[in-house]
Amino acid sequence: MQIVSNAEELREHIADWRHAGDHIALVPTMGNLHQGHMSLIELARKHAERVVVSIFVNPTQFADGEDHDNYPRTLDKDTRRLKRADVDLIFVPDVETMYPFGIDNATSVKVPVLSEELCGSFRPGHFDGVSTVVNRLFILVQPDVAVFGQKDYQQQLVIRRMTEDLNMPVEIITGPTVREDDGLAKSSRNQYLTEAERKIAPSLYEQISAIGDALKGGERDFESLAQAAIVSLGKAGFRPDYVSIRRADDLGEPATDTAKFVVLAAAWLGDARLIDNVEVSV
């Protein structure tokens, strides 16, 4: 396993693999790896001979007052875990490598509309930072496939749209959400939860799952379903940003004859902002 921090050395490895005819998979991360990340790496291995994992806490996707400075950085632990997973290369760039002209002067990529609602409306500019850094990773790593998690549902749709719109030769693969035994989606930010909050946290998944069951049962009063969940989450101790029912393919507003929905939610619990979603086919 190689650990690389600069673009020149990365390109040398990529060139060698290309010369050998190997396919390359990229799993972008911000580190502090958990089983959810590892499942994406396992999925990547099924689609390529070479697997690259990037670890970069991207400053452009954090707004002022968010947790960029406090985001857990566990590179030594992550490296040991990735070595056991037989990853071929870990790319650990610094800010200067990713943004050589500085963050304020960086060329950015914006995916209109899709990146501006739901989490995009509560975290303005967040998805601009995501699409910009992923675009740069794609240019540097030149992957055949890139793997993202379903937990970040809106994010993977933004990346898909960017890839299609810019005709990038990268296949986007989405891996299923990995959950704790009580249903809580695994997340690096779960460690912000206190013991008491951790006991409450699975309620987020329970609420959106209940909406999913209602949709399967024929209920189509989308607004009432979402508002009832928001009220229930508030009573449980959450500070909900949103609960929303959307079309699964493009996050558009659903109709009564929509065949595939996604129920998405984001809510604060103490210092942790939790997101989750469930897909529903009817």
N, C-alpha and C positions, 0 to 999 in steps of 0.2 A: 504494500500500500504506500502510495506517495502522498505527501502533504506539500501543497504548492501554494504560494501566496502572491506570485507575480504573473502577469499575463504572458511574458515571454516563455517561461518554463512550462506553463500550461499549454501553450501552442505547440511546443516540442512534443509533449506527450500525445496531444490530439493528432498531430501529423503522423506519428509512429503508428497509432492505432488505425488511422485511415489507410495508411500504406499497407497494413496487414489485413485490411478488409473488415475490420470490426465495426459493429454498430455501437453507438454511444447513447447512454441514458443519463439524464440529469435529474437530480432531486434537490431543488433549492430549499434551503432551510435557514433559520436564524440561530440554529444551535439549541442548546438545552434539550437534547433529544429525548424522546420518550417512545413508547411502543407504537404510537401512531406513525411517527417518522420511520421507524424500522419496518413497518408494514409496507410503506411506500418504496423503501429500498428493495424489499423482497419482490415487490411487483415490478420494479425497474429491471431487476435481474432477469425476469422472464422475457423481457423485450429487447435486451441488448447484451453483447458480450462484455462491455465495459460500463461500469457505473461510476459516475462522478457525483459527489455530494458537496454542495457549496454551503458554507457557513458564513453568513454576513448579516449583522444586525443593521439593516438598511435605514439610515437616518431620514431619508426623504419620505418614508411612509409613516413617520410619526409626526403628529402635530405638537405644537407647543403645549407643555403641560402633561404630555403623555409619558409613557414609561421607558423611553429610549435609554436614558442613563441607568435606569434600574433594571432593565431587562436582563434576566439571568444569563451570564456568560460562563460556560462550563466546558471550555475547549478540551482540556485534558481528559475529562470523563467522556466527552463525545468521541474523541479520537480513539480511545480504548474500545468503545462500543462499536465504532465503525470498522475497526480492525477485525473484531470478532465476526462482523457481518461480511467480511471479505470484499469491502468496497475497494475499488481500484485506485481512486484518487479523491482526496479531500482538497477542495479549493477554498482557501481562507484569505480572501483579499482584504486589504485595508481600504479606507475611504479614498485615499489618493489613487489607488488602482482602479476603483470603480468610477470615480469622478475626477479625472485628471485635471480638469479646469476648475475644480471646486464645485460645491453643491449649488451655490447661487448662480453659477454660469453654466450649469449642466444642461445639455440637450434633453428634453423630456418627451415622454410619450403619454398621450391622453386618449382614453377610450370614452368617447362622449356617451351621455345618457346612461348607459349601463353602469358606469362607475360613479354616478352622481346621486343615486337613490339608496335607500336602505342604509347599510353601513357607510356608504359614500356621503350621505347627507349628515350623518352624525360625526363623521371623521373627514371633513373636507380635505381634499388633496391626497387622501390615503392611497386610493387606487392609482392615482397618477404616479406616486412613488413606487408602488408595486409594479405597474406595467413598465416603468422606466428601468428599474433594476433588473427585472426579468429579461427585458429586451437586451440589456447589456450582457447578462449571463449567457443568453442564447448566442450572441455574437462571439463571445470569448470561448465558450465550450463547444459550440456548433453541434448540439445534440441531435440525434435522430428522433428521440422521444424525450419528453419531460413529464414528470409525475407530480401531481398535486393531490391534496386531500379533499374529500368531499365536505369535511367540516367547514372549510372556507369556501362555501358554495359560490358565493358571488365572485370571489377572487378567481376561481378557476374558470368561470364564465367570461370574466374580463380578459383573462389570458388567452382563452380560446378565440375570443373576438379579435384581439390584437393580432394573434398569429394568422388568422384567416385574412384579416384586412390587409396585412402587410406581406401576404404570400410567403410567410416563413416556412421553410421545409422541416417543420418540427411537429410531430404527432403529440397531442396533449392527451395524457391518460389520467383518469381520476380514480384514486383509491378510496375504498369505503372508510367511513369514520370508525375509529377504534374507541371502544367505550370501557369504562370501569364496570365492575359487576353490577353496580346500581344504576347504570345507564348514563352517567356523566361522561361527556365526550372528553377524551384525553387532550390536554392542552398544557403548554408550558406555563400559562398564567394560572393554572389551578393552584399552584403553590402559594399564590397570594391569599388564598382563602384561609380563614381561621378554622379551627376545629368545628365550631358551631356553624359557620357558613358552609363548610364542606358537607354537612348533613342536609342542608337545605338545597344545595346546588342541583341535585338530580331532578328537582321539580321543573326545571326549564325543559328538559327532555320529556318529562311526563306531560307537560302542558301541550307541547307541539305534537306529541304522539296522540293525545286525545283529540286534537283537531284533525289529525290524519284519519283517525277512526271515524270521526263524524263525517268527513268527506267521503270515505268509503261507504258510509251508510246512507249517502244521498243528500246530506245537508249542503246547502249552497248559499247560505247567508254569511258570506265571507267576513264582512265587517263585524257582525255580531260575534262570530267565533273568535276573531282576533282580539276584540275588545274584552271579551270575557276572560281570555287568557291573560291579558295585560292586568286586569283587575286582580285575578288570582295570584299572579306573580308578585304584585305589589303587596298584597296581604301576607304573602310568605316571607317578605323581607327584601325582595329584589327592587331595583330601580330600572324598570324596563325602558329601553330605547325604542323598541318596536317588536311587534309580532305581526307577521304579514303572510298572506297566502298569495302565491304567484304562479304563473306558468313556469314549468320546470325548465323549458328550453331557453327562455330569454328573459325571464323575470318580468314579463308583461302582466298586466291585469288579467286575471282569469275570467272565463265566461262559464255559464252553467253547463256547457257541453265540453269544457276542457277535459282532456283525457289524462293528462299528467300534471300534477301540481307539485310544488315544493312549499313547505311551511317553514319559514325562517324566523329566527328570533335572536335578539341581542339584548342583554340586560346586565346591569351592574349588580354585583353582590359584594359589598364591602369595597375593597380596592381592586377587585377582579372584574373585568368586562368579559362576560361569557357569551359565546355565540354558538348556535346549533341549528340544525335543520333536519327535516325528514322529507323524502320524496314519497309521493302518493300517486299510484296509478289506479284508475277507476274504469 
